[in-house]
Amino acid sequence: MGSNRWTLFAVGYQTVLAYIVSTIVFQIGNFVSGNGFSFGTAVGLLLAIILIYLLVRKPSVSKDKKAKKTVNA
C-alpha cells in the first residue's frame, strides 16, 4: 500500500468490523439465553440484517463496464 494512511484505514476498518460482529453475537446471545429484548438487541439485529444484505446483494455494474464488455471483439 505504501502509505501510513492506508495502513491506518485498514486497521480502523478491521477494528470497526470486529466491534460490529462482536456486538451482534453478544446481543443475540443475550436474547437467546433469556435476558429479554432490549434496545441493544434491536441494534444487534439491525446490524446483522445490514451485514447479511451487503453479503447477498447483487453487485452493481456501472455503465462503463457494460460498454467495455460489449466492445470485446
SERO-4910 file (N, C-alpha, C, O; in steps of 0.05 Angstrom, whole numbers):
BEGIN
 pado doro    nc1    nc2    nc3   cac1   cac2   cac3    cc1    cc2    cc3    oc1    oc2    oc3
  Met    A     16    -24      0      0      0      0     17     25      0     11     45    -13
  Gly    A     39     24     14     58     46     13     52     71     28     65     91     23
  Ser    A     33     71     45     25     96     59     15     90     87      2     70     91
  Asn    A     22    107    105     12    104    132    -18    108    134    -32     96    150
  Arg    A    -29    124    116    -58    129    115    -73    104    109    -94     98    121
  Trp    A    -64     89     89    -77     64     82    -75     43    104    -94     28    109
  Thr    A    -52     43    118    -49     24    140    -68     31    162    -81     13    173
  Leu    A    -70     56    169    -89     64    190   -118     59    181   -135     51    198
  Phe    A   -124     63    156   -151     57    146   -157     27    149   -179     20    158
  Ala    A   -138     10    141   -142    -19    143   -146    -28    172   -164    -44    177
  Val    A   -130    -18    190   -132    -25    218   -159    -15    229   -172    -30    244
  Gly    A   -166     10    223   -192     21    232   -215      5    222   -234      0    236
  Tyr    A   -215     -2    196   -237    -17    183   -240    -44    197   -263    -52    203
  Gln    A   -218    -58    202   -220    -84    214   -229    -82    243   -243   -100    253
  Thr    A   -221    -61    257   -229    -57    285   -259    -52    286   -273    -63    303
  Val    A   -269    -35    269   -298    -29    268   -314    -53    261   -335    -59    273
  Leu    A   -305    -68    241   -319    -92    233   -320   -113    256   -340   -125    261
  Ala    A   -297   -116    270   -297   -135    292   -315   -126    315   -329   -142    327
  Tyr    A   -317   -100    320   -335    -89    340   -364    -94    333   -380   -102    350
  Ile    A   -371    -90    308   -398    -95    299   -406   -124    301   -427   -131    311
  Val    A   -388   -142    293   -394   -171    294   -396   -180    323   -413   -196    330
  Ser    A   -378   -170    340   -380   -178    368   -405   -167    382   -416   -181    399
  Thr    A   -414   -144    374   -439   -133    385   -463   -150    376   -480   -156    392
  Ile    A   -463   -159    351   -484   -176    341   -485   -202    357   -506   -211    366
  Val    A   -462   -215    360   -460   -241    374   -469   -237    403   -484   -254    413
  Phe    A   -459   -217    416   -466   -213    444   -495   -208    448   -508   -220    466
  Gln    A   -507   -190    432   -535   -182    436   -554   -205    429   -573   -210    444
  Ile    A   -548   -219    408   -565   -242    400   -562   -264    420   -581   -278    427
  Gly    A   -537   -268    430   -533   -288    451   -548   -282    477   -559   -300    489
  Asn    A   -548   -257    485   -564   -249    508   -594   -254    504   -608   -263    522
  Phe    A   -604   -248    480   -632   -252    474   -639   -282    475   -659   -289    487
  Val    A   -622   -298    463   -628   -327    462   -626   -339    490   -640   -358    496
  Ser    A   -608   -329    507   -604   -341    533   -626   -332    553   -626   -341    576
  Gly    A   -644   -315    544   -667   -308    561   -665   -282    576   -680   -277    595
  Asn    A   -647   -264    568   -645   -238    581   -665   -218    570   -664   -194    578
  Gly    A   -682   -225    552   -702   -207    542   -693   -191    519   -670   -191    511
  Phe    A   -712   -176    508   -707   -159    484   -703   -131    494   -720   -119    507
  Ser    A   -680   -119    486   -674    -92    494   -666    -75    470   -666    -85    447
  Phe    A   -659    -50    475   -650    -33    453   -625    -44    440   -622    -43    415
  Gly    A   -607    -55    456   -582    -67    446   -588    -90    428   -574    -94    407
  Thr    A   -608   -106    435   -616   -129    418   -626   -119    391   -620   -131    370
  Ala    A   -642    -98    392   -652    -87    367   -629    -76    349   -629    -80    325
  Val    A   -609    -63    361   -586    -54    346   -571    -77    335   -562    -76    312
  Gly    A   -567    -98    351   -553   -122    341   -567   -135    317   -554   -143    298
  Leu    A   -594   -137    319   -609   -149    297   -608   -131    272   -605   -142    250
  Leu    A   -609   -105    276   -608    -87    253   -580    -89    240   -579    -89    215
  Leu    A   -559    -90    255   -533    -93    244   -529   -120    229   -517   -121    208
  Ala    A   -541   -141    241   -540   -167    227   -554   -167    201   -545   -178    181
  Ile    A   -578   -154    200   -593   -152    175   -577   -136    154   -576   -144    131
  Ile    A   -564   -114    163   -548    -98    144   -525   -114    133   -520   -114    109
  Leu    A   -511   -129    150   -488   -145    141   -497   -167    122   -483   -172    102
  Ile    A   -519   -180    128   -529   -201    111   -537   -190     84   -531   -202     63
  Tyr    A   -550   -167     84   -557   -154     58   -533   -147     42   -532   -152     18
  Leu    A   -512   -137     55   -488   -130     40   -474   -154     29   -460   -153      8
  Leu    A   -477   -177     42   -465   -202     32   -480   -214      9   -467   -226     -9
  Val    A   -506   -212      8   -522   -226    -12   -533   -209    -34   -545   -219    -53
  Arg    A   -528   -183    -33   -539   -165    -54   -525   -170    -80   -502   -179    -82
  Lys    A   -539   -164   -101   -528   -166   -128   -509   -142   -133   -517   -119   -129
  Pro    A   -485   -147   -141   -466   -125   -145   -475   -107   -168   -485   -117   -189
  Ser    A   -472    -81   -164   -480    -63   -185   -457    -61   -206   -434    -62   -200
  Val    A   -465    -58   -231   -447    -55   -253   -451    -28   -265   -473    -20   -273
  Ser    A   -429    -13   -268   -431     14   -279   -435     12   -309   -429     -8   -321
  Lys    A   -444     34   -321   -448     35   -350   -422     32   -365   -422     21   -387
  Asp    A   -400     42   -354   -374     39   -367   -366     10   -370   -355      2   -391
  Lys    A   -371     -6   -349   -363    -34   -350   -381    -49   -370   -371    -67   -384
  Lys    A   -407    -42   -372   -424    -54   -391   -415    -48   -420   -415    -65   -437
  Ala    A   -407    -23   -424   -398    -15   -451   -372    -30   -458   -369    -38   -481
  Lys    A   -354    -33   -439   -329    -47   -445   -334    -76   -451   -319    -88   -467
  Lys    A   -354    -89   -438   -360   -117   -444   -371   -121   -471   -365   -141   -484
  Thr    A   -386   -102   -481   -399   -105   -507   -379    -99   -530   -385   -106   -553
  Val    A   -357    -85   -524   -339    -77   -545   -319   -100   -552   -307    -99   -573
  Asn    A   -317   -119   -534   -298   -141   -539   -303   -154   -566   -326   -162   -572
  Ala    A   -282   -156   -583   -286   -166   -610   -271   -192   -613   -272   -204   -635
***
